Amino acid sequence: MLVPLPVPHKETARKAALDLPRRHLVLICVALLLAVAAAGSLVYLRTRSGDSPDPKAAAAQAAAALRGQDAASLKVTFFDQTGLDVTGDLTVTAGGTAQGTLTDAGGGKAEFRAARDDTAIRGDEAWWARRDAARVGALKGLWVRPEGLAFPIETPALQPESLAGMVDWVRNDGTAASDVTSVAGQPVVGLRRGGWTFLFSRAEPHRLVWFGGAVQDRAPIAPLQPGTAARYRSSQMAPPTPPYVSALVDPAPADARIADFPDDAVVEEKATVKRPAFDVTVNATTCRTTTCTWSVTVTNTGSAAGTASVVASVSPGMPETRVISLGTMQPGAIRSTATMSFRNPAPTNRDVSADYRAEVFAKELHGPNLKLIRRLQESGVVVGRSETLTGLDPSQLPTALLVLDAMRAAPHFDAGKAVDAMENAVTYGALPELGELVRSGRLENPEILYPKLQNLIFEYDTGAPGTPFHEKLGSRRQLQIAAGILLEDPAAKVTLDGAADVLVHTGQNTTSAIQTRSVSSDSVTTNLRGALKELARDAPPGSTRVVWLHLEAPSGPAHAAGRDYFDAALKKAGSDLCKKADEVVVVNQSGVQRWTRQQFPGCD
């Protein structure tokens, strides 16, 4: 059945006809707004994702990339407050084999190979002077299987799979390092956990760019096993703070081939040095007569012949040294001096203690300067009584003698403390920089080495909150900086602890006053301000005023920071920087970065 449709009223029909296009317009506008809103949301999310990616997502992608790599390329710095600052430029394969170059702060390099459980290095003189000063001549320039770890981080810990495991560790329970935006000039996002920081590239594909922290239990890189830790240097002392690691990670190397391992490398502890060595016996008894007599017996206990001369003295009684030549002595030879005599210094019926001093001078060990040995002995310094110093390689012993001679002019000089200080220098591996300072003859106050060598650890960061010392402790970096200046400029002369930490006088009759700071935290600006205050107070009029900031591995990402990071730190110093300094030098893992006054941010 057909049902008729109702016929609308004319006015109603007219309104409906007018409303129809309006409804369509409203719907179209709503749809457009929704589309724009959706597009705007999409743009916002994409922009947010590109500028600030989720660090955990970046970490996950970086870990996956590492697991797909055949090798990792890294610049790894290991820092120990008590004397070791070494950087390895290494390529480590997925199998744990490695090759690269190891470089000490202050001088010393070695080629490095590691395969399976075997390690070999080929180091220069400075490298071995820091580690085995008794056998430098037998080891330098040769491939050597070292007695301990050549680099105090086992290379399997740096292979791609191990790095990926470290990244997983920080990703699982880490927090965002939102205060770090760049490292080595590259934009990054980061995570922190347990005192360690890991930084990843902001740009995709995300990769690991830098990581660092303290080597300790339950950390990504654990300490060496007991009994092994001391073998990375000759010192047996435990460091006052944990050693630190700072590592820049390069993109995956295109060529992961490892150079052949030198299977014929010399075993370090089996290396022998062909040199004479002399055992000295003083033949003397209690003297009750007006004239006292004595003699000296010498045995060559070494493995080579030596021209021996006995340097003899008695204090009191015979204070000036006498030299008795014994000629050339073959290994195993025994010879005695003629009897020597002196007037008994003891008053009648009184006992006086006498110090009989006798040691052997041999040009094969001591170099040509017999007068130097005599000066030292007449000042109470008998080098032959120190097993550490007499055991030095012939390439190193002359440096020790020159340093001891320089220290004699120090106020309140004590011969025993001087020998202890020199032994300290050997233990801490400071012979290369000391050699540059004393051999050049351009250290203008060499007597300053007497107190310096008694405190040879690296300087503490006095600008860091909680530093337990109110003044600088340690002098190692200062000595390295001064030695480096002399090496770089053959015309320069330096003074330590003068009107600044290092005063430099050049051939152009100009003076630079350098105030140094070791930075082991994020206290760059605080250290800068402290150095500026001292320069304003102490720098000689007309000198070039220089702040020298040396960033240590414990400073974290700043240890590898680029110029952008330090521009911001310099800017925080404000007008003080503009008024009180002419140059700023920053040394860190990225190299040496310099600012002249014209480049200071915010200065006209």
Disulfide bonds with the S-S distance in Angstrom:
Cys287-Cys292 2.08
Cys578-Cys603 1.85
